[in-house]
């Protein structure tokens, strides 16, 4: 829940510094001063001041032309993770689930237009991209993303659909906002999401929500499998019940 503050208490410098950090992402991991200025929506002079300050603090490094984040920014994310005891309590349930289904299990939260991995128990590597804590993936074409989007209020979902660029990652990726809205509505009604090779060819996944005691969704948990090993129907038959059982166990552990 956000807290309203008096405008006199708002730190513009802090807000701009964070804008510079968040200007970097997986598609813009290395940028010039001009690029940072444009993506952070500030003048070159202001961007330069914040970049040099972040360099001095160890969060950014540069070679005179290009700037990039350093591993120290992970401290900001780990501060969140260590403050959220849910992930520690979820780990035993995830490990048991992975043993049951012999597939990888992950938990993520929604951050902007992406999901961010906050816990993971892997088995075999089934994706070309390595997944770990802090990994970001597009929410619209992932099973966990659709579970999290299904919990948004109508106005929040419409805002997401209006502002997100739906780039096709595979021939199966749904990029039509109307069809995507229908799929999310089905997730809301059914209580789970299945995504078939929309993120990467060969990858199928099924996800369910992890709720708190009041019923609001805290995070999403999924199990992923390779299309050569399991069909969509088999995934639902074999994985849905263990997933729901694990999610309920986590909910009870948080009580």
Secondary structure, DSSP 4 states (H G I P E B T S, - for coil): ------GGG--HHHHHHHHHHHT-BTTBSSEEHHHHHHHHTS-HHHHHHHHHHHHHHTSEEE-SSEEEE-GGGHHHHHHHHHH-THHHHHHHHHHHHHHHH-SEEEEEEEETTEEEEEEEE--S--SSS---TT-EEESTTSHHHHHHHTTS-HHHHHHHHHH-----SSTT----HHHHHHHHHHHHHHSEEEEESSSSTTEEEEEEEEE-TTS-EEEEEEEEEETTT--HHHHHHHHHHHHHHHHHHHHHHT-
